[in-house]
Amino acid sequence: MGRLTGLVALVTGAGGGEMGGGGAGIARVLAREGAIVAVNDLHEDYARATADQITRSGGQSFVLAGDVSDPRQANEMVSSVIARCGRLDILVNNAARLGRTPAVERMSDEEWHSDIAVNLSGPFYMSRAALPHMMQREYGRIINIGSLAALRASLNGGAGYTSSKRGLLGLTRQLAAEFYPYNITVNAVLPAGILSGRLRAEMGERAEALVATRRWALPDDIGQICAYLASPEAHLISASVIVVPGVNATGLGDFSQYRAMARQMGKDIGE
Ligand SMILES: NC(=O)c1ccc[n+]([C@@H]2O[C@H](COP(=O)([O-])OP(=O)(O)OC[C@H]3O[C@@H](n4cnc5c(N)ncnc54)[C@H](O)[C@@H]3O)[C@@H](O)[C@H]2O)c1
């Protein structure tokens, strides 16, 4: 029996299966630990890749397509988990708007608002929908996947990404304080680099060298951390921020080093 047997989890942005990233890894590990996992992503086929991978390996999973940045869809997704399973014990807010955005002076309103909508409002809408059900059963585990960018600065994203991930730390603390009496814990996990299945396949030997140094997280590594936080044993841990520095264990604290690294990666960081 796994440590999550009998529990129901919803993981946002968990599509892609073998080619997916952190979300898929979290869904896989929670299922391996015995949870029934609702796999959310924007598109049904993409979510299905992970749900099928889980069921093929003997776990229990189903697809939950929808956009976390839309409050109506967030409510509907939670309602559909309740209708199907009768409960929702674990919510992992992993979905994020990833990718490069320009330096601030060239960033559009739309780019800024999209980052906030998916990375910060999404976890708020999903948590707000899930909490009444968790309160009723007096069991809840909410895990917000942030980023080391929240403590430093983003090498890949930009101001919207960094600010939304920093805001997620505030949401984590506030929810932890409000819902602790109901045996609901709320924590944040801050990865630095996650080597998705797709990137690993594309990078070939270079990726294997990185994996060998154990300095870059694989999707299931993030899943292992979430599995513990989601378990009954972790009931004393709330409002915690777990940093998973991996490849960025050193550096980045120094902004001149940050700028040199960002330029090296071809990022637009202005003058
Ligand atoms: N990849 C990294 O190196 C890295 C570094 C630090 C933090 N993180 C964080 O870790 C988490 C996982 O990142 P990942 O790169 O492994 O990506 P991932 O494979 O988990 O992909 C995120 C998923 O979110 C989905 N998504 C985007 N907008 C959505 C929406 N509105 N509604 C529902 N789903 C939506 C995407 O389709 C994608 O499948 C993210 O929160 C990310 O910000 C990643």
The ligand as a Tripos MOL2 file, in Angstrom:
@<TRIPOS>MOLECULE
LIG
   44    48     1     0     0
SMALL
NO_CHARGES

@<TRIPOS>ATOM
      1 N1         11.1830   23.8000  -16.1270 N.am      1 LIG1
      2 C1         11.9490   24.4080  -15.2390 C.2       1 LIG1
      3 O1         13.1630   24.4130  -15.3720 O.2       1 LIG1
      4 C2         11.3170   25.1060  -14.0470 C.ar      1 LIG1
      5 C3         12.1230   25.8680  -13.1890 C.ar      1 LIG1
      6 C4         11.5440   26.4640  -12.0730 C.ar      1 LIG1
      7 C5         10.1910   26.3230  -11.8230 C.ar      1 LIG1
      8 N2          9.4240   25.5830  -12.6860 N.ar      1 LIG1
      9 C6          8.0020   25.4620  -12.3710 C.3       1 LIG1
     10 O2          7.7260   24.0820  -12.2390 O.3       1 LIG1
     11 C7          6.4270   23.7810  -12.7670 C.3       1 LIG1
     12 C8          6.5770   22.7300  -13.8590 C.3       1 LIG1
     13 O3          7.3110   23.2950  -14.9420 O.3       1 LIG1
     14 P1          7.7380   22.4420  -16.2350 P.3       1 LIG1
     15 O4          8.6440   23.3130  -17.0120 O.co2     1 LIG1
     16 O5          8.2030   21.1050  -15.8520 O.co2     1 LIG1
     17 O6          6.3980   22.3780  -17.0370 O.3       1 LIG1
     18 P2          5.2070   21.3070  -17.1230 P.3       1 LIG1
     19 O7          5.5370   20.2340  -18.0960 O.co2     1 LIG1
     20 O8          4.7650   20.9130  -15.7780 O.co2     1 LIG1
     21 O9          4.2020   22.2300  -17.8970 O.3       1 LIG1
     22 C9          3.3040   23.1320  -17.3810 C.3       1 LIG1
     23 C10         1.9780   22.7720  -18.0070 C.3       1 LIG1
     24 O10         1.0160   23.7770  -17.6960 O.3       1 LIG1
     25 C11         0.0740   23.7620  -18.7290 C.3       1 LIG1
     26 N3         -0.6940   25.0030  -18.6910 N.ar      1 LIG1
     27 C12        -0.3090   26.2430  -19.0860 C.ar      1 LIG1
     28 N4         -1.3020   27.1170  -18.9060 N.ar      1 LIG1
     29 C13        -2.3470   26.4280  -18.3750 C.ar      1 LIG1
     30 C14        -3.6490   26.7870  -17.9790 C.ar      1 LIG1
     31 N5         -4.0780   28.0450  -18.0990 N.pl3     1 LIG1
     32 N6         -4.4690   25.8240  -17.4730 N.ar      1 LIG1
     33 C15        -4.0480   24.5390  -17.3660 C.ar      1 LIG1
     34 N7         -2.8030   24.1330  -17.7390 N.ar      1 LIG1
     35 C16        -1.9730   25.0750  -18.2390 C.ar      1 LIG1
     36 C17         0.8980   23.6160  -20.0040 C.3       1 LIG1
     37 O11         0.1210   23.1280  -21.0800 O.3       1 LIG1
     38 C18         1.9770   22.6350  -19.5360 C.3       1 LIG1
     39 O12         1.6290   21.3010  -19.8650 O.3       1 LIG1
     40 C19         5.8620   25.1140  -13.2480 C.3       1 LIG1
     41 O13         5.0490   25.6800  -12.2430 O.3       1 LIG1
     42 C20         7.0940   25.9600  -13.4750 C.3       1 LIG1
     43 O14         6.8250   27.3430  -13.3530 O.3       1 LIG1
     44 C21         9.9580   24.9800  -13.7890 C.ar      1 LIG1
@<TRIPOS>BOND
     1     1     2 1
     2     2     3 2
     3     2     4 1
     4     4     5 ar
     5     4    44 ar
     6     5     6 ar
     7     6     7 ar
     8     7     8 ar
     9     8     9 1
    10     8    44 ar
    11     9    10 1
    12     9    42 1
    13    10    11 1
    14    11    12 1
    15    11    40 1
    16    12    13 1
    17    13    14 1
    18    14    15 2
    19    14    16 1
    20    14    17 1
    21    17    18 1
    22    18    19 2
    23    18    20 1
    24    18    21 1
    25    21    22 1
    26    22    23 1
    27    23    24 1
    28    23    38 1
    29    24    25 1
    30    25    26 1
    31    25    36 1
    32    26    27 ar
    33    26    35 ar
    34    27    28 ar
    35    28    29 ar
    36    29    30 ar
    37    29    35 ar
    38    30    31 1
    39    30    32 ar
    40    32    33 ar
    41    33    34 ar
    42    34    35 ar
    43    36    37 1
    44    36    38 1
    45    38    39 1
    46    40    41 1
    47    40    42 1
    48    42    43 1
@<TRIPOS>SUBSTRUCTURE
     1 LIG1         1 GROUP 0 **** ****
